[in-house]
Amino acid sequence: MTKKFISKSVKDTHKHAANLAEKLKKNSKRPSLVVLVGELGVGKSEWARGFIQKYISKETIVNSPTFSVINPYSKGRRKLFHVDLYRLSGPDDLESVGFWDLLIDNNVVVVEWGDRLPEIRRSKIEIIKFKFECDSKGIRQILS
């Protein structure tokens, strides 16, 4: 069954992200891959910002990884990687940027444009997927 979260503001989007970040901070025992799917401008980057600021620190400056592809963050033993696949063209590009090497220990990897990922086996990695949609009034739906 699909769960739907309605976001009417950036604050709502950050709150949704912060809820998952808090759960992963407390319970992460294996690598977690958070896959964000949706068109340009639907809130993926803001969701990632809210997640990172809750998981790492409220003061963390979160920049888009559109051109760097991967932005690393850490606090103590917690490691998080914010990845943007928009500019990548296929599986070979994932290999060349070291994407698969990030999915170790209890790292968290947040991926924008996650629909560009190939199928991943779930046995060793916790995969959490959100689909973002936005209507003509700017109301966003986050589906899981």
N, C-alpha and C positions, 0 to 999 in steps of 0.2 A: 504494500500500500504506500502510495506517495504521500509524504508530508508536505504541507505548504505553509510557508511563513510569509506574511505580508509586511513589506517594508515601505513606510511612507516618508522615510528620511534617512540621511546618512547615520544618524544616531541609532535608528532601528537596525540598520544593516550591521553596524558595529556591535550592537547588543547580541544579535544572532551569532556573529563570529566569536565574540567573547565567551559565549556559553560553551561552544565546542572547545575553545582554547583552554578553558578552565578544566574541562573533563580530561583532555589529553595531558595537561600538566600533572594531574593526580593519578592517572591510570595507564599511561603509555608504557608498555613493556616490549614493544616491537616497533619497527618503522611504521610511520603513518603517512599516507599519501592523501592529501586533500585536493580533490579535483574540482576545479571551477569551470563551468561551461556556460557560454552565453555570448550574445552579440556584443559588439563594441558599445560601451556606454551604459551597460545594464547594472553595474555595481560590483563587478568582480574585484577590481583594485581596491575599492573602499572596504569590501568585506575582508580582503587580505590585510589591509592596514589595521582594521579593528582586531583581527585575529592575532597579528604579530604584536601589537601593543599590549594585548592581554597576556599572551604567552611569554613574551620577553620582558617588556617594560612599557609602562604608559608613556615614558619620555622617548621611546625609540622613534627615530626619524625613519619613516618608511618611504623609500623611493621606488618608482616603477622599474622593474627589471627588463623593460621592453628592449633596450639596447645591450645591456650587460648580460641578459638571459637569466643569470642566477645571481641573486643577492643573498649572502649569508648573514645570519644573526645568531647570537648566542648569549647565554647568561648562565654562568656556572656550568653545569653538565648538560643543560638544555641546548640543543642545536636545532635551528630552523632554517630552511632554505626556501626563498620565494622565487619561483620560476615562472617565466613568461615564454610560452611556446609560439607566440604569434609569428615570429620571423623565421622559425625553423620549418624546414620543408619535408623532413621525414626521419625515420629511425636512425639513419647514419648521423644526422645532426645531434640527436640525443646522446649518442655514443661519444661524439667529438667534444661535447661540452661537459662530459662527465656526469650526466644525469643519473645513470644507474648506480654510480658510486655513492650517491647521497642517501640511498635507501638502505642504511645499515643501522645497527644498534637501535636506539629509540629516537632517532632523528624524525623530525616532522618536515615534510615537503609540501608546500602549498603551490599548486600549479594553476596558473591562468591559461585559458585556451586549452584546457585539458582534453577536449575532444580530439586533439592532434596526437594524443598518446596511443600507442598500440595496446592491444589487450594485455593485461598484467595478471599473472596468477596471484590469487589472494592468500595462498598458504603462509607466506612469510611476512606479508605486508598488510596492514590494516588500510583499506581503501574506503574513503568517504567521499561521496560525489554530490555536488550541488549544481542544479541547473538554474540559471538566472533568466528571468523574463521581465519585460517592462511594457506597460500599456501607454497609450497616448497621453495620459494624465501624469505620467512619471511615477506611478505606483509600481513597485517592484515585487515580484514573487520569487521566492527562493524555494525551490523544490528539491526534496531529498528522497 
